[in-house]
Amino acid sequence: MSDVERMPRPRGLRIRHGVPEVIATIVLLLAGIMVILPLIIPWFFVFKTQLEYAYHPWSLPTRLYLNNFRDAWKSVQLAQGLMNTFYLCFGAIACTILPSAFAGYVFARYKSVATEIVFYAVLIGYFIPAQMVLIPLYKMSVSMKIVDSIPGVFLPISAFGISFWALIYRSFFRNLPKELADAAHIDGAGHSATFFRIMFPLAQPATMLALLLVFIGCWGDYMLSLVLLSDQNHFTMQLRVAQFLNQYGVSKMPKYAAAALISAAPTVILYLIGHRWIIQGALAGAIKE
Amino acid sequence: MRDWKRPAFVALWLAPAVVFLVVFMYYPIIETFRLSFFKSSGFEQEVFIGLGNYAKLFADAEFLAGLEHVFTWAFWSVAIQIPLAFVIAFSLTYYANKFTGPLKAVFYLSNVLPSAITAMLGKFIFAPRFGIVASLAEQFGWKWLGSIDFLGNPNLAFWSLFFIATWAYTGFPIIYMMAEIEQMPRELREAAELDGATGWRFARSIVLPEIAYPVRILVVLATVGSLKLFDLPNMVTAGGPYNATMTLGIKLYNEGFLKWNYGRAAAVGVVIFLLSLVFTIAQFTRGRKASEAK
């Protein structure tokens, strides 16, 4: 199949289907609405007081009553959760990308028996489920005194990512023309200068992908933060929302609905801006799981 | 000059990755195996008990429920989510029009929502009395529907959770299959069209065989995913009621961090590791057979 020319769908030559296409499109649109319905329904409730909700849950909102949002914002503590989540994401990005790029570069350009052995050792990490190491990880971060801090979460997260990204960087650096590095060497650049000035900038596509996927991974992390964080001031957005779920039931629906909308908002906004990259990145990283 | 610099450079540049992996991966792996043979609570002296933890686990209803759900969850994911994703992905690409792009983005949206928010929306729909289903049932006077406790009834909790997961996770198979179908050569479509194979026949006899390998990858992902299932069931039902939604991940968490029974939790971790190893090897051998067949 690979030798046949793969063409993107040419728009002008699109085959038209008439009635079946219309029906299929309508069904798909309905399915799409089903998918976002849980984010639409809350709008019925958020502008009502608890009393108004009790009498007319499904009536259209009549005024802009914002107390539910204010209450929900306070209960979820979303601002602080978001700050911690961003800290977590950027910490993990920094600690994943540099060690992976270093290692991938050495595996690709300084190949020897020793580096090959290290390469296969690094690759093992790719097959280890994070749950397997949860207990020792917790015990260790207690004794290393990094438990209950954001770095205590992003350091192990980075370790889980390094295997995969070292592999990606290795194949990326291998495909760059060797002459580039040789030329730099002849010009007197040292090993690290060659890497930083020439090779690493050329690996930008890999770096952008790593940036995106590590960010998304940390953004959604729940298990490691749950185990490693106990002080509420360090809670990530996920833990804040989970905490809200434990404390408040659905019985106070207007507030709950407001909390759901507020909590989903940052992700939805980021997705609206970057859904193309996010989808492309998810496809490129599909082999990761 | 450069002769001694080169090995120094190699060592120095491998060091960060190696240190990370040794500290946060290799040492914990060995420690998990060691702990699984000990009675250890973190507070008292550790006692070697051989396979005691494993023996206890395989007589433990919670653990066995979790183990069973690895397979039932994987089975239903493959039986329901993947065919559903195929129908949607095929229709979206076959009837491509100006709605296709936005719809693709909409279908993937639920995948990027963090699991706590998925859990929140799941409870919003299924909670008894105040949830959306119950509230709508009351609105229409359907008492029978309003009185169903979707998350609290042991017979329904698994399916309610599976419904939420289907909503949350089907987006990925959709975009993955769409990407594969869009790469198919256009000639295939035109030739099929001339032979009168349109619509569903085209999907079944030409598209499906063409994307058999990606579908197999999705099957493996679903299997490994159900092995690691933790976030959603832990937040929505916490494994209950009566272990109806128990998973190995929740069992590990409960043993380790609610009962402080490190040894037993480590044993669950070893079971998860061994099962994922089996699944991975199965994936590779099947993958090799497929490529040999080509």
Interface residues (C-beta under 8 A of the other chain):
Chain A: M1 V4 E5 R6 M7 P8 R9 P10 R14 I15 H17 P20 E21 A24 T25 V27 L28 L29 A31 G32 V35 I36 P38 L39 I41 P42 P57 W58 C95 L98 P99 S100 F102 A103 Y105 V106 Y110 S112 A114 T115 V118 A121 V122 G125 F127 I128 P129 A130 Q131 M132 V133 L134 I135 P136 L137 Y138 K139 M140 L155 P156 S158 A159 F160 I162 S163 A166 G190 H191 S192 F195 I216 W219 G220 Y222 M223 L226 V227 M237 Q238 L239 V241 A242 F244 L245 G249 V250 S251 M253 Y256 A257 A259 A260 S263 A264 T267 V268 Y271 H275 I278 I279 A282 L283 A286 E289
Chain B: K5 R6 F9 V10 W13 L14 P16 A17 V18 F20 L21 V23 F24 M25 Y26 Y27 P28 I29 E31 T32 L35 G42 I88 S91 L92 Y94 Y95 A96 N97 F99 P102 L103 K104 A105 V106 F107 Y108 L109 S110 N111 V112 L113 P114 S115 A116 I117 A119 M120 L121 K123 F124 I125 A127 R129 F130 G131 I132 S135 L136 Q139 W167 G171 F172 I175 Y176 A179 E182 Q183 M184 P185 R186 E187 R189 E193 G199 E210 I217 L221 V224 G225 L227 K228 F230 D231 M235 L248 G249 L252 Y253 G256 F257 Y262 A265 A266 G269 V270 I272 F273 S276 L277 T280
